[in-house]
Amino acid sequence: MSDSYGKIVKVVGGNEAKRVVIVKRPDGRYAIRPETWFEDCWLAGVAPELGIFADTDLATKEAIAAYPWLRECIST
């Protein structure tokens, strides 16, 4: 899936109400994007991207550090 922010390349984790995705930006870098489920689609937050990373591994590690609730979703 692509949008004006780039292409989603990885869903890090989440639940039925929220998730975090890694997006490949048009410049080739990666960013973290938290999303919330609303009615029938995923919506990016007010600040749609967090950080700029060289690869998906770094972005994933930062997502887990930045969103404590994400650790619980991944460990189950």
Stockholm file with secondary structure:
# STOCKHOLM 1.0

chainA/1-76         MSDSYGKIVKVVGGNEAKRVVIVKRPDGRYAIRPETWFEDCWLAGVAPELGIFADTDLATKEAIAAYPWLRECIST
#=GR chainA/1-76 SS CEETTEEEEEEEEECSSEEEEEEECTTSCEEEEEEEEETTEEEECSSCCEEEESSHHHHHHHHHHHCHHHHHHHHC
#=GC SS_cons        CEETTEEEEEEEEECSSEEEEEEECTTSCEEEEEEEEETTEEEECSSCCEEEESSHHHHHHHHHHHCHHHHHHHHC
//
